[in-house]
């Protein structure tokens, strides 16, 4: 006789739960890399400004930082805060 899913041990996770946790772990790694990249780009911008660097480099870094921050935010919203809804692109 099989045990109903609702009667299973509370410590056991379904394959779907394990897959979701694994996927979110991957997203967490990507977000961490984004955060590191944003931080590094901001440091580079500050250094370029301090040294009186090329204006084109400054503008490129400013735009890159903005793009990275938008992508970071969208990735978080589309994964952690999306709930069970499906996003149609």
C-alpha positions in Angstrom: 0.0 0.0 0.0 1.4 3.4 -1.0 1.6 6.3 1.4 -0.5 9.3 0.2 1.6 12.4 -0.6 -0.1 14.3 2.2 0.9 11.6 4.7 4.5 11.5 3.6 7.2 12.7 6.0 7.3 16.5 6.3 11.1 16.3 5.6 10.7 14.7 2.2 10.6 17.0 -0.8 9.0 16.3 -4.1 11.1 16.2 -7.3 9.4 19.4 -8.3 10.5 21.1 -5.0 14.1 19.9 -5.5 14.1 21.1 -9.1 12.8 24.5 -8.0 15.4 24.8 -5.2 18.1 23.9 -7.7 16.9 26.4 -10.2 16.7 29.2 -7.6 20.2 28.3 -6.5 21.4 28.9 -10.0 19.6 32.2 -10.1 21.2 33.1 -6.8 24.7 32.5 -8.3 23.8 34.6 -11.4 22.5 37.4 -9.2 25.7 37.3 -7.1 27.8 37.6 -10.2 25.7 40.6 -11.3 26.2 42.3 -7.9 29.9 41.7 -8.2 30.0 43.1 -11.7 28.0 46.2 -10.8 30.3 46.8 -7.8 33.4 46.4 -10.0 32.0 48.7 -12.7 31.2 51.4 -10.1 34.7 51.2 -8.8 36.1 51.5 -12.3 33.9 54.5 -12.9 35.1 56.2 -9.7 38.7 55.5 -10.7 38.3 56.8 -14.2 36.7 59.9 -13.0 39.4 60.5 -10.4 42.2 60.0 -12.9 40.5 62.3 -15.4 40.0 59.6 -17.9 38.2 59.5 -21.2 34.7 60.8 -21.3 33.6 58.0 -23.6 34.8 55.5 -21.1 32.8 57.2 -18.3 29.6 57.3 -20.4 30.1 53.6 -21.4 30.5 52.6 -17.7 27.5 54.7 -16.7 25.3 53.0 -19.3 26.7 49.5 -18.5 25.9 50.0 -14.8 22.4 51.1 -15.5 21.9 48.1 -17.8 23.3 45.7 -15.3 21.1 47.1 -12.5 18.0 46.8 -14.7 18.8 43.3 -15.7 19.5 42.3 -12.1 16.2 43.8 -10.9 14.3 42.1 -13.8 15.9 38.7 -13.0 14.9 39.0 -9.4 11.4 40.0 -10.1 10.9 37.4 -12.8 12.1 34.6 -10.6 11.8 35.2 -6.8 8.7 37.4 -7.0 6.9 35.9 -10.0 4.9 33.5 -8.0 3.2 30.8 -10.0 2.2 33.0 -12.9 3.8 32.4 -16.2 5.5 35.3 -18.0 4.8 35.5 -21.7 7.4 37.2 -23.7 
